[in-house]
Amino acid sequence: MYQYTDFDRQFVRLRAEQFRDQLERWQRGELSDDELLPLRLQNGWYIQRYAPMARIAVPYGEISSAQLRMLAHIAREYDKPDPALLAHAQATQDELQAAQPGLTLAAPPLRYGYGHFTTRTNVQFNWIPITKAADVMDLLASVCMHGIQTSGNDIRNITCEAYEGIAEDNIVDTRPFAEITRQWSSLHPEFTFLPRKFKIAYNGSAEDRAATGWYDIGVQAVRNDAGEVGFTVKAGGGMGRTPIIGTVVREFLPWDQLLNYIEAIVRVYNRYGRRDNKWKARIKILVKAEGQKFIDDVEAEYKDIVELDGAPHTITQAELDRVQASFVVPELKPANLPSSVNTGGQLYQRWLKQNVRGHRLPHLRAVTLSFKRVGFAPGDADADTMEALAQLAEQFSASEARLTHEQNLMLPWVHESDLPALYEAARALGLAQPNIGLLTDMIACPGGDFCSLANARSLPIAAAITERYQDLDEVFDLGPIDLHMSGCINSCGHHHSGHIGILGVDKDGKEWYQITLGGSDGTELSGPALGGKVVGPSFSAAEVPEVIEALLGTYRALRKPGEFFIDTLRRVGHDPFKAAANGARFKAEEVAA
């Protein structure tokens, strides 16, 4: 993991002190709510449906046991709503639940004392009072964490695929480049007030597990014929109401020119991006509208940066060496803990198959702990669980863990000999579900249960599907399926890239859901990044589980031996699945009648 220098630590500490001063001035009436708004957003503090929401950055997903313990402390001591506020919020949710006839399974209750793992490797808290925000930032700074630029119109938290540096198909470990980009982009004077938010993702392996095609800038590590390291750069990807796959703007960029070229892209966006309409302000709109002209403008800007400005952001070998020194293999000691696990048992063998991956070091394994559990929202971890995760990381993974795009947590440095003991410990915590990559390993945003932007709730639907598909034999028979769910068109649940996508929509003031099929995040299983297609009109909350069942029944009926869901869908087309979805609606209506 990257080790903060004295400068890094001073940077986050001073930022926390600055924000405390801003909050105190606001509390004294010296700053208005409107004046505080951009200041709190730049530090990751939102005001959501019922209470503030704090978004904490975990750059490229890497997190230490000390940081997990601090998040547990914050969850336990600060993520506490006023009782009257919580009662009001729960009553509102109960009213929404009652307005959904036919949906008998309620969402998980509005708990507090939780952290929520997001698709972009942030951690969110939903109930911390804004008056406690400065105290929380001080605590975060003490373990080299912060919420800087996790919101607002700036360059957001930099992400990587979870297996950087350990994957068997790793080309280049891009974590050092992601860290250099994080440092360079933090409070960059030109890019603090962009037309809209801006997201960058790195992928260092042959398989694109970072969904780079869906990002404002996607960076894929490559080696040319001479074996030199460089990057293929995409720009203009994004989800939301206009889903667009990024365009390749450079096939091969030498590694040392990475920041200069990113600066050229963001300068062109900052100059020409729309500011008159927030729905058309993302770079994807500019790239789509301008086409080749955008690429030409970027190349011209890059040329000016190099020739006129002297390429000021060229990454030197010394700087790369400095940062790379933090990303070496940590000191590894086997835990050698006894275990009573039946290593020949079916559950353990399924866990090995789904949750344990190979490693570039042959005696090690990467193990994913599943945060998709009955009674919990996808990605939620309470204080006790985060405390226990810190202990697991120390015992089994050199005190390091990684948050994943799929809202789980992965231990990257596990000795193969320690797998039985780790499985036993994870099972005791309820985190050993052997479902990684399967139907119940779904992605879901918090939706209308917490988010003021949402049109509908995600969590009751996620709970209903999770409850229905608890038969592991059935889930394994269905095979790999990416199910992604968003409560609104902002797509925080990445529904566009799901093999099955669920989108909450507003229809006459009520909660409805659109179903999309055939999306892809760009992985080997799914194929190139692609947006799913809507299969029909929107469905009620009660109908959605029936529709999912009908879609899966159609897959079972039409699949060939060894064929996965996405393969069958692409072979036979959408029409049989669309007919099944509409048939499920009529069946649900008959039952209700």
Secondary structure, 3 states (H helix, E strand, C coil): CCCCCHHHHHHHHHHHHHHHHHHHHHHCCCCCHHHHHHHHHCCCEEECCCCEEEEEECHHHEEEHHHHHHHHHHHHHCCCCCHHHHHHHHHHHHHHHHCCCCCCCCCCCCCCCEEEECCCCEEEECCCCHHHHHHHHHHHHHCCCCCCCCCCCCECCCEECCCCCCCCCECCCCHHHHHHHHHHHCCCCCCCCCCCCECEEEECECCCCCCHHHCCEEEEEEECCCCCEEEEEEECCECCCCCECCEEEEEEEEHHHHHHHHHHHHHHHHHHCCCCCHHHCCHHHHHHHHCHHHHHHHHHHHHHHHHCCCCCCCCCHHHHHHHHCCCCCCCCCCCCCCCCCCCCCHHHHHHHHHHEECCCCCCEEEEEECCCCCCCCCCEEEHHHHHHHHHHHHHHCCCEEEECCCCCEEEEEEEHHHHHHHHHHHHHCCCCCCCCCCCCCCEECCHHHCCCCCCCCCHHHHHHHHHHCCCHHHHHHHCCCCEEEECCCCCCCCHHHCCEEEEEEEECCEEEEEEEECCECCCCCCCCCECCEECCCCECCCHHHHHHHHHHHHHHHHCCCCCCHHHHHHHHCCHHHHHHHHHHHHHHHHHHC
